């Protein structure tokens, strides 16, 4: 049915609506992409309900701009209106779709293997590499915002208990656990690199310092993260926030409670944290389809 419906739709666009060839081709590609998604997820057009559309749209947001997604959704609205008018379906699932402004993109994140690669990249034979390794470890271990990371002071850490204190948005304090790997990297920094940087600016209260002794800035750390991302061959530009997303995603994938992740991220509303459940559901579906004998 799908192939027949698709051919009739393309003919409808060209003949009855008289659209330009480029427009017909673009709509055709967009609908083909959706039909391929249905096939991959073992659905047909009769099963293309609102839930399927939302799942498809969320996938689009992981690889396309908002403008490109809106164009594809426009093509799907046109396609389903045609299907309804021609009797292929009895209900148009696009009628109940929210405004595109309410859709949220899935956060980009690294795999565990990519994080391991990234953390191994700084040159520990140099003070700068020791500092960078410590910053990356702490950022990933605690899921901090970059603004929180660069404001950290030594007094914010409790090494024995394994946690740090940070001030998030609105000056709200939160306590976040820090694992052994991050503590080890931070201890190496304090012993081998921090004294050198601190000697150039003895009165600074901040923990992570530049080579001139000033506090590491958000912009400079962003540049460092991008550099290390390129070195390990990431296709897209790496940002500090991707490590924060990775922190949350990996916790949930390994069974962490959503409420606990919300507290560690410093989200006021749990609905902000729930975006990560879409990521974990996607991962579970892929695992199921790969390993279940009758998937």
LINPE-V618332 format. One line per field, one symbol per residue. ss: DSSP state (h for helix, s for strand, l for the rest). psi: psi as a letter, one per 40 degrees, with the letter a starting at -180 (. if undefined). burial: I if it has 24 or more other ideal C-beta (glycine too) atoms within 12 Angstrom, else O. A space follows every 50 residues. Layout:
# LINPE-V618332
ss: ???
psi: ???
burial: ???
This chain:
# LINPE-V618332
ss: lhhhhhhhhhhhhhhhllllhhhhhhhhhhhhhhhhhhhhllllhhhllh hhhhhhhhhhhllllhhhhhhhhhhhhhhhhhhhhlllllllhhhhlllh hhlllllllllhhhhhhhhhhlllllhhhhhhhhhhhhhhhhlllhhhhh llshhhssllllssssslhhhlsssssllhhhhhhhhhhhhhlhhhhhll lllllsllslllllsllhhhhhhhhhhhhhhllllllllhhhhhhhhhhh hhhllllhhhhhhhhllllhhhhlhhhhhhhhhhhhhhhhhllll
psi: ddddddddddddddddefiiddddddddddddddddddddefiaddegad ddddddddddeeeiiddddddddddddddddddddeediehheedehiid deihihiiiiiddddddddediheeidddddddddddddddefiidddde eiideeigddefiihihahefhiihhihidddddddddddddddddddde gdeheidhiideeihhiddddddddddddddefhdihhiddddddddddd dddeeihddddddddfhdhedddedddddddddddddddddhdf.
burial: OIOOIIOIIIOIIOOOOOOOOOOIOOIIOIIIIIIOIIOOIOOOIOOIIO OIIIIIIIIIIIOOOOOOIOOIIOIIIIIIOIIOOOOIIOOIIIOOIOOI OOIOOIIIIIOOOIIOOIIOIIOOOOIIIIIIIIIIIIIIIIIIIIIIII IIOOOIIOOOOOOIIIOIOOOOOIOIIIOOOIIOIIOIIIOOIIOOIIOO OOOOOIIIIIOOOOIIOIOIIIOIIOIIIOOIOIOOOIIIIIIIIIIIII IIIOOIOIOOIIIIIIIOOOOOIOIIIIIIOIOOOOOOOOOOOOO
